């Protein structure tokens, strides 16, 4: 099946109007930023230079990044710092992360991490400890985790599954043909799919999620194939968003994809059987409106909430 783009891709490096966002500045935004600094916490919102940081932090939603702020991988799209041997893990980080989440009284939180290939357990025990601490400090908070692939070591993956977050995510990021161009050599298209499928094998009731970005040279047919592969791995939720080049050192934007094409991808994803597809120019793997849907889904609300779309054209 081919999904045609009704509007040709924009080759200009100038951002189109649908990617314009307000600068952050609300009191809630500054409160979250201040508290994260006091507890020596990293947020992926800042590290990944997310365009939604003002909206999400202003609305009381934040995504925490554990295991430090330096990754052992160097994906060509990612703004997070890299090093072969980052600093040792902070033993206080699980408790501090849990304390911050409890203070913010969040209904739904996303916890992600850098890759720590340098550690014997790749950080799996530390990540699981964060989940357990959050569960103790904020028992009503729903937990989504965006995890490393653990290089297909399923005994390490089991430690995350056993910690019992509500949702486990592993991002496919891009189509198969572009994986070697976009992602670090230690990552892999099939590796991510295998990890997502293994989560379901270990716990068939666990909800899983993944993310794709567009604008890096993919075709609609390739996006269809990637979505079909994710469904074959049993993935429940999918987010699709526009890649934005964080610095001149990162891979360039090949196209600014029109919102109509994002709507076509959403329709395609739903037809393939995803329970929910968040598809829009400003959508990221962690996104407030999408998390709202998933929280409701977990509580037993099924179907697509088409009345909850933001007014700025970015689909939830």
C-alpha positions as CSV (number, residue, x, y, z in Angstrom):
1,X,0.0,0.0,0.0
2,X,1.3,3.4,-0.9
3,X,0.3,6.5,1.2
4,X,0.7,9.5,-1.1
5,X,1.7,12.9,0.3
6,X,-0.8,15.5,-1.0
7,X,1.9,18.2,-0.6
8,X,5.4,17.8,-1.9
9,X,8.1,17.7,0.8
10,X,9.7,21.1,1.7
11,X,13.3,21.2,0.7
12,X,13.9,24.6,2.4
13,X,15.8,24.6,5.7
14,X,13.4,27.2,6.9
15,X,10.8,25.7,9.3
16,X,7.2,25.8,8.0
17,X,4.5,27.6,10.1
18,X,3.2,24.4,11.6
19,X,6.5,23.9,13.4
20,X,6.5,27.3,15.2
21,X,6.1,27.0,19.0
22,X,6.1,29.5,21.8
23,X,9.1,29.9,24.0
24,X,8.7,28.3,27.5
25,X,8.1,30.6,30.4
26,X,5.3,29.6,32.7
27,X,5.7,29.4,36.5
28,X,5.1,25.6,36.4
29,X,7.9,25.3,33.7
30,X,10.3,27.2,35.9
31,X,9.3,25.2,39.1
32,X,10.0,21.9,37.3
33,X,13.3,23.1,36.0
34,X,14.4,24.4,39.4
35,X,13.4,21.2,41.2
36,X,15.2,19.0,38.7
37,X,18.4,21.0,39.2
38,X,18.1,20.7,43.0
39,X,17.8,16.9,42.8
40,X,20.5,16.6,40.2
41,X,18.1,15.0,37.7
42,X,18.2,15.0,33.9
43,X,15.2,15.4,31.8
44,X,15.0,14.2,28.2
45,X,12.8,17.3,27.5
46,X,16.0,19.4,27.8
47,X,18.6,16.9,26.7
48,X,16.7,16.1,23.4
49,X,15.8,19.8,22.9
50,X,12.1,18.8,22.6
51,X,9.9,21.6,21.0
52,X,7.1,20.7,23.4
53,X,9.0,21.5,26.6
54,X,7.0,24.6,27.4
55,X,3.6,23.0,26.8
56,X,4.4,19.8,28.7
57,X,6.2,21.3,31.6
58,X,3.6,24.1,31.8
59,X,1.0,21.4,32.0
60,X,2.8,19.4,34.7
61,X,4.2,16.6,32.5
62,X,7.9,15.8,32.3
63,X,10.0,12.9,31.0
64,X,12.9,12.0,33.3
65,X,16.2,10.6,32.0
66,X,18.0,8.3,34.3
67,X,21.5,6.8,34.4
68,X,23.1,10.2,33.8
69,X,23.1,12.6,30.9
70,X,25.8,11.0,28.8
71,X,25.2,8.1,26.4
72,X,27.6,5.4,25.2
73,X,26.0,5.5,21.8
74,X,26.2,8.3,19.2
75,X,23.0,8.2,17.1
76,X,23.2,10.9,14.4
77,X,19.9,12.5,15.2
78,X,20.2,12.8,19.0
79,X,21.4,15.8,20.9
80,X,22.3,13.8,24.1
81,X,26.1,13.9,25.0
82,X,28.1,10.8,24.3
83,X,31.2,9.2,25.7
84,X,32.8,5.7,25.8
85,X,32.8,5.7,29.6
86,X,30.3,8.2,31.2
87,X,30.4,9.0,34.9
88,X,29.4,6.3,37.4
89,X,25.7,5.9,38.2
90,X,24.3,8.1,41.0
91,X,23.1,5.7,43.7
92,X,20.7,8.4,45.0
93,X,19.1,8.9,41.6
94,X,16.2,6.3,42.0
95,X,15.1,8.0,45.3
96,X,15.5,11.5,44.0
97,X,13.6,10.7,40.8
98,X,10.8,9.2,42.8
99,X,10.7,12.2,45.2
100,X,10.4,14.7,42.3
101,X,7.6,12.7,40.7
102,X,5.7,12.4,44.0
103,X,6.1,16.2,44.6
104,X,4.7,17.0,41.2
105,X,1.7,14.7,41.8
106,X,1.8,13.5,38.3
107,X,-0.8,11.1,37.0
108,X,1.5,9.7,34.3
109,X,5.2,9.8,34.0
110,X,7.7,8.8,31.4
111,X,11.1,7.6,32.5
112,X,13.8,7.0,29.9
113,X,17.6,6.6,30.0
114,X,20.8,6.9,28.1
115,X,22.5,3.7,26.9
116,X,25.1,2.4,29.3
117,X,26.9,-0.3,27.3
118,X,29.9,0.3,29.6
119,X,28.2,-1.3,32.6
120,X,28.2,-5.1,33.2
121,X,24.3,-5.0,33.5
122,X,24.0,-2.1,31.1
123,X,22.1,-0.2,33.9
124,X,19.2,-2.6,34.0
125,X,19.2,-3.0,37.8
126,X,19.5,0.8,38.3
127,X,16.6,1.4,35.9
128,X,14.4,-1.2,37.7
129,X,15.3,0.4,41.0
130,X,13.9,3.7,39.7
131,X,10.6,2.1,38.7
132,X,10.3,0.4,42.1
133,X,11.1,3.7,44.0
134,X,8.6,5.6,41.9
135,X,5.9,3.0,42.6
136,X,6.6,3.3,46.4
137,X,6.6,7.1,46.4
138,X,3.8,7.7,44.0
139,X,1.6,4.6,43.9
140,X,-1.2,6.3,41.9
141,X,1.2,7.5,39.1
142,X,1.2,5.4,35.9
143,X,4.7,4.7,34.7
144,X,5.9,4.4,31.1
145,X,9.5,3.6,30.5
146,X,11.5,4.1,27.3
147,X,14.3,1.6,27.7
148,X,17.6,0.7,26.1
149,X,17.7,-2.4,23.9
150,X,20.2,-4.1,26.3
151,X,21.8,-5.6,23.2
152,X,19.1,-8.3,23.2
153,X,20.1,-9.7,26.6
154,X,16.7,-10.8,27.7
155,X,17.7,-11.6,31.2
156,X,18.4,-7.9,31.6
157,X,15.1,-7.0,29.9
158,X,13.3,-9.3,32.4
159,X,14.4,-7.0,35.3
160,X,12.5,-4.1,33.7
161,X,9.4,-6.3,33.0
162,X,9.4,-7.7,36.5
163,X,9.5,-4.1,37.9
164,X,6.0,-3.8,36.3
165,X,5.7,-0.4,34.7
166,X,2.4,0.1,32.9
167,X,4.0,0.7,29.4
168,X,7.4,-0.4,28.0
169,X,8.7,1.5,25.0
170,X,11.7,0.9,22.7
171,X,12.0,3.3,19.7
172,X,12.5,1.9,16.2
173,X,13.3,5.6,15.2
174,X,13.4,5.1,11.4
175,X,12.7,2.8,8.5
176,X,15.0,-0.2,8.0
177,X,16.9,1.2,5.0
178,X,18.0,4.3,7.0
179,X,18.8,2.7,10.3
180,X,22.5,2.5,9.8
181,X,22.5,6.1,8.6
182,X,20.4,7.5,11.5
183,X,21.3,5.3,14.5
184,X,24.5,4.1,16.2
185,X,26.1,0.9,15.0
186,X,25.3,-0.8,18.3
187,X,21.6,-0.3,17.6
188,X,19.6,-2.1,15.0
189,X,16.2,-2.2,13.3
190,X,15.6,-5.9,14.0
191,X,17.2,-5.6,17.4
192,X,14.5,-3.1,18.5
193,X,11.8,-5.2,17.0
194,X,13.1,-8.3,18.8
195,X,13.2,-6.5,22.2
196,X,9.6,-5.3,21.8
197,X,8.4,-8.8,20.8
198,X,10.3,-10.3,23.8
199,X,8.5,-8.0,26.2
200,X,5.2,-9.5,25.1
201,X,6.7,-13.0,25.3
202,X,7.7,-12.4,28.9
203,X,4.5,-10.7,29.9
204,X,1.7,-10.9,27.2
205,X,-0.4,-8.3,29.1
206,X,2.3,-5.7,29.1
207,X,1.5,-2.7,26.9
208,X,4.3,-1.7,24.5
209,X,5.0,1.4,22.5
210,X,7.5,2.6,19.8
211,X,8.2,5.8,17.9
212,X,9.2,6.7,14.3
213,X,10.5,10.0,13.0
214,X,10.0,11.4,9.5
215,X,11.9,13.9,7.4
216,X,15.2,11.9,7.2
217,X,14.7,10.5,3.7
218,X,12.1,7.7,4.2
219,X,9.3,7.0,1.8
220,X,5.6,6.3,2.6
221,X,6.0,2.7,1.5
222,X,8.9,2.3,3.9
223,X,6.9,3.8,6.7
224,X,4.1,1.3,6.0
225,X,6.6,-1.5,6.2
226,X,8.0,-0.2,9.5
227,X,4.5,0.1,11.0
228,X,3.6,-3.4,9.9
229,X,6.8,-4.7,11.5
230,X,5.9,-3.0,14.8
231,X,2.4,-4.5,14.7
232,X,3.9,-8.0,14.0
233,X,6.0,-7.5,17.2
234,X,2.8,-6.8,19.1
235,X,3.3,-3.1,19.7
236,X,0.2,-1.4,21.0
237,X,1.0,2.4,20.7
238,X,2.9,4.3,18.1
239,X,4.1,7.9,17.9
240,X,5.3,9.6,14.7
241,X,6.9,13.0,14.6
242,X,9.1,15.4,12.5
243,X,12.8,15.1,12.9
244,X,14.4,18.5,13.7
245,X,18.2,18.9,13.4
246,X,19.5,19.8,16.8
247,X,22.9,21.1,15.7
248,X,24.8,21.4,12.4
249,X,26.8,18.3,13.4
250,X,23.7,16.1,13.2
251,X,22.1,14.6,10.1
252,X,20.2,17.2,8.1
253,X,16.4,17.4,7.6
254,X,15.5,16.0,4.2
255,X,11.9,17.2,4.3
256,X,9.4,19.0,6.5
257,X,6.5,16.6,6.2
258,X,3.0,18.2,5.8
259,X,0.4,17.7,8.5
260,X,-1.8,16.0,5.9
261,X,0.8,13.3,5.5
262,X,0.9,12.8,9.3
263,X,-2.9,12.4,9.2
264,X,-2.5,9.7,6.5
265,X,0.1,7.9,8.7
266,X,-2.3,8.0,11.6
267,X,-5.1,6.5,9.6
268,X,-2.7,3.8,8.2
269,X,-1.5,2.9,11.7
270,X,-5.0,2.6,13.1
271,X,-5.9,0.4,10.1
272,X,-3.0,-1.9,10.9
273,X,-4.3,-2.4,14.4
274,X,-2.5,0.0,16.8
275,X,-4.6,0.9,19.7
276,X,-3.5,4.5,19.4
277,X,-1.3,6.5,17.0
278,X,-0.1,9.9,17.9
279,X,1.1,11.4,14.5
280,X,1.9,15.1,14.0
281,X,4.8,17.4,13.3
282,X,5.5,18.2,17.0
283,X,4.7,14.8,18.4
284,X,7.6,13.1,20.2
285,X,7.8,9.6,21.8
286,X,6.8,11.3,25.1
287,X,4.0,13.7,24.5
288,X,1.4,15.0,26.9
289,X,-1.8,14.4,24.9
290,X,-0.7,10.9,23.9
291,X,0.1,10.0,27.5
292,X,-3.4,11.3,28.4
293,X,-4.9,8.8,26.0
294,X,-2.8,5.9,27.2
295,X,-3.7,6.7,30.8
296,X,-7.3,6.5,29.9
297,X,-6.8,3.4,27.8
298,X,-5.1,1.7,30.8
299,X,-8.2,2.6,32.9
300,X,-10.4,0.8,30.4
301,X,-11.2,3.6,27.9
302,X,-10.9,2.1,24.4
303,X,-11.0,3.7,20.9
304,X,-9.5,6.9,19.5
305,X,-10.3,10.1,21.3
306,X,-10.8,12.4,18.4
307,X,-12.1,15.2,20.5
308,X,-8.9,15.7,22.4
309,X,-6.7,17.1,19.6
310,X,-4.7,20.3,20.3
311,X,-5.7,23.3,18.4
312,X,-2.2,24.0,16.9
313,X,-2.4,21.2,14.4
314,X,-0.1,18.8,16.2
315,X,-1.9,15.6,16.7
316,X,-1.8,14.2,20.3
